[in-house]
């Protein structure tokens, strides 16, 4: 069956490059690419493992524990600007 498609220029170049590299007809490369994409879309999404963050002790002095990094940065900036004449 014939049809007309509008294809992104970069995608068209990639499809033509693959057809040239493999020595296969452009039509065959497009059909295979569509089949692979449709097959993948039909597969159920795999459940991803949740990303886990492992906290590490920073070695902060007791007075700085529980303080946000923004607060620490503000404190450093305030001390720095207070030293300037």
Number of C-alpha atoms within 10 A of each C-alpha: 2 4 4 5 6 6 9 8 9 9 10 14 12 11 17 18 14 16 17 13 9 11 10 12 12 16 12 11 19 16 11 11 13 12 12 12 11 11 10 11 10 9 8 7 8 6 6 6 6 6 6 6 6 5 6 6 5 7 8 9 7 7 7 12 10 8 9 10 10 9 11 12 11 12 12 12 11 11 11 10 10 9 7 6 4
